[in-house]
Amino acid sequence: MTRESVAEPLAGVPDELLERLGVGADLLAPTRHLLDAVAADPAAGARTAELAAGFRSRIGHFFGQETLLSETDLAGFGGVEGAVPLAALIVAGPAVEAFWGGLGYPDDIIADTLSDLGRQVRKTVAVTGRFGLGQASWLEMIWRGGFAQLGRLQFEITCSDLGRGGEGAGSLVLSTHIAPIGSLSPDAVAASLGRAHGFFVEHFAELAAEPGAFEVAVCSSWLLDTELMGRMPGSNVDSFARLWTVWDRKISDGSGVFFGFDRPYSDGERVAEIIDELPYDTRLHRTMIDQWRAGGHVHNCWGWLSLVG
């Protein structure tokens, strides 16, 4: 592959595509600079083309896929974390957009789902203070195509045995993700959950033919920790946590720090060592800090709920 053939798709990315991917005015200049830098470097450009081709080839293949991303890819290029994967995801964006269009996704759902790329870049900026992409593997999963943002919540096609064990991967379920886009009001949550089963049955009819497909939602999140959320009775997060039947619960203070405070948290850290650095501003922040100061923990929980009946 020539340098020119690698550089062309990077230099030719239209602003309209970047906008659809959630790259707004705040991210446009650094994103353009990144694409130019990757295109100018033969090795980075070639790896971008390789990854983009790999992402395209996996569209529609939702199960049993190992990541294409190496530690070098994730570490970054030119001082930008996840630079090459970010460039490759942008280049491959139109292919997954076309896939969803072919399935009959409405335009607004395609736009909402694609725009998670920009949200993940902003998350990296919030956590590290630098432009980059720290969650490339998350977007790699979305780009396989078995995913949709339906209002407040996002849903991913996966399999689960709901913690029962036994043989096999379990039934087709919808793994529920909580996008950082505002309030978890009961009405917004109910609207998303109410759309999920019908949407995936309609747009993934072949998979929906399996018995019980898409009838259950699962969720893995620290926001399902009813001990923590119960310290805020009547709150939106408390209401959300109580929707789910939890089957597994593990200490995960790092999840609370990373997602709750937009702060990196290394395996060697202890919350007690950083607690005075955390903002004691919102109700949720105060509740988390009070829990830690009392010797408690934040837990990541696995839960399920029915989407039918």
N, C-alpha and C positions, 0 to 999 in steps of 0.2 A: 504494500500500500504506500503510495507516495505521500509526501508531506502535504501537498496541495489537496489531495483527496481527503485527508484527515481534517485539514483546517477548514475546508469549505462549509461543512454543516455547522461548525462552531461559529464561524464568522457570519453565517447566514441566518442565525436564529432570529426570527422576527420579534419585535416588541410585543406583538399580540399574543404570541405563544407564551412568552415570559409572564405576561399579565394573567393568562389563563392558569399558569402554574403557581400563581400567588406571589410572583415577584413584582411587587409594587414599586412606586417611585423611591421608597426608602432603600430598596435593595438593588435597583436597576444598575447603578454605576458600578458597584463592586462585582455584580454578576457579569456584566460586560467585560470588566477588567479580567476576571477569572477566565472567561471563555477565550479571550485574546491570548492570555498567558499560556493556557493549555494548548491552544492551536499553534503557538510559536515554538513549543518544545516537542521534538519528534517523539520521544518516549512517552510523554504524557498524552500527546495526541493519539498515538497508536493504542495506548491502553484505554483511552476514552472510547475509541471506535470499537475495540474488542468488547468492552463492557456494554456499550449500547446495543451491539449485535446480540450479546447474550441476554440482555433484558428483553429485547424484542422476541427472541426465540422462546422465551418462557411465558409469554403472555398466554393465558388460558390454561396454564399448568399450575394448579393451586397446591398440590400435595407432594410431599417427599422431595422438595427442592432444597438443596443446600445452597448457601450463599455463594455468589460469584466473587465476593469482595475479599481481598487479601488484607492482611495487617498493614501493608504498605499503602494500599488504597485508602484505608480508613485514616491512617496517620496524616496524610495530606501531601500537598505539593505547593511549593512557593510560600510556605508559611500559612496556608489555608487548609484547615482540617476538612477532610472528605472532598477535596477539590475535584479530583478526577471522577469519583462517583457522581458528584453533583452535575458536572458537565455531561456525563453519560445519561443521567436521568432526564436532563433537559432535552438532549438529542432524541432520546427514545420516547419522549412524552407524546408526540403525535400518534405513535403506533398504539399506545394503550388508549388514547383518546378515541381513535378509530375503532378499536375493539369494543369499547363501551357503546359507541354509537351504533355499531352493528348489532349489539344485543338489544338495542332499543332504549338505552338509558336516556331519560330526558336531559336536555342541554344543561339545565341548572344543576342537576345532580352530578353530571360530568365535571362541571366547573367547580362545584364545591369539593369534589373528591380530589381533583388535580391540584387544587390550591393548597393542599397539605404540604407540598414541597416548600412553598414560601413560609408557611408556619414553622416548619422544622428548621429552616435557616434562621428565622427570628428566635426560635428557642435556643439555638446554639449561640447566637449573639447575646441573648439574655444571660445565659449561663457562663459563658467564657469572656464576654466583652469583645469578641472578635468575629468577623464574618467567617462563615464556614458551614459545614454540615456534619453534625455529630451523630445523626440518626439515619445514616445512609441505608442500613440494613432494613429499617422500618419502611422506607420508601421503596426499596427493592421488592418487599412483599406486596405493597400496594400496586406496584407496576405489573405484577402477575395478573391482575385483573379481577380477582375474586373479592372485590371490596367495593363499598359504596358509603358515602356520607349521606345520611338521610336526616337532614335537619340537625338537631343538637348532637346526635350520636353517630358513630361510624361502625360499620359491620363488616366482618371478614368471614369468608367461608372457611370452615375448618372442621375437624372431627374431635369429639370428646366423649369419654365414657362417664363424665360427671363424677369422677373420683371413685367409681365402683370397682375399678380394676378388671381383671379378666383378660381374655384374648381379644385381639383386634384393636383398631383405633377408636372404635365407638361410632356413634351416629353423626350425620352431617348437622352441624349446629352453626350458629352465627356468633362469633366472638365479638363482643361489644367493646368499643374503645371510646374514650371520652376526650374529644378534641378540646383544646384550650381556647374556646371561643365564647366564653361568657357563662351566665348563670345556668345551673342545673335545676331550673324550675320544674316542679312536678308536671306542669302542662307540657313543657317542651320535651321532657323525657318521655312522657306518655305518648306524645305525637310520634316521636321517632320509633319507639318500640312498636307502636300500633301499625306502622308502615312496613316494618322489616320483613315479616313472613311473606306477605303478599308480593312485595317487590322482588325478593329473590326467587320465589316460585315462578313469577312471570318471566324474569330475565335469565334464569338458569333452569329452564324447564327439564332438561335431561337429568340434571342432578336432583331436581325436585321430585322426580319419579321414584326415588328411593324412599322406602317406608320411613316416616317420621322426619324427613328432611326439613330443616329450617324451622322446626316447631319449637326449638329451645334456643335461648340465648345464654351464653356464658360470658363471664367477665372476670378478669384478673386485675385487681387494682387495690391500692391502699385506700381508695375511697369506699371500699366495701367493709372497712374496719368499723363495725358497729360500736366497739368499745370507745374508739376515738370520736366517731361522729355522734355517738350518744351523749357526749359532753356538750353538744349543741342541739338540744331537743327542739324539734319543730323547724330546724333549718333545712334548706334544700339538700345539703349533702347527707344529713341524717335520713331524710325521706328516701333518697336514692339508695343508700346503703341497705335500708330495710326492705327494699324490693327483692333482694336476692337471697336464696338459700345457700349458705356458705358450706363448702365441704373441705376446705383446706385453708390454713391460716398460719403464716410464718412471719417472724420478726423481719422487718424490712425498713429500718430507719432511713436507709439511703434513698428509698423511693420517696419518702416524705420530704427529705431535704431537696432532692433533685426536682421533683415535680411540684412540690408545694412552695419552695423558696427560690427556684431557678438558680440553684447553686450546685457546683460539682461536689461529689462525695466519694472519696476513695475508700477502698477496702480497709486501709489501715487507720482511718479516722474513727473517732468516737464522738457521738453527738455532744457529750458533756464538754468536749474540748472546743466546740464551735458554737455552742448555744447562745453565748453572749453576743455573737456576731450576727445573729439572725434577727430580722425585723419583727418587733412585737406590735404590729399595726392592725391587721385585720382580725376578725373573729376567729377565722380558721388558724391563722398564724399563732394567735395567743393560746388557742386550745392545744395546738401541737406542742408548743414550748412548755405550757403548764404540764402536759402529760409527761414530757421528758424530764422536767424538773422534779416531778413526783416519782421518778424511777420507772415510768412506763415506757412503752415502745409504740411505734407505728408498725402495723402489720399489713403485709400484702395478702389478700384473700382471694380465693377462687370461689365463685358462686354461679348459680344458674337460676333462670326463671322461664316460665312457659310463655310463648308468643301466640298461642292459640287457646281458644276456649274461654 
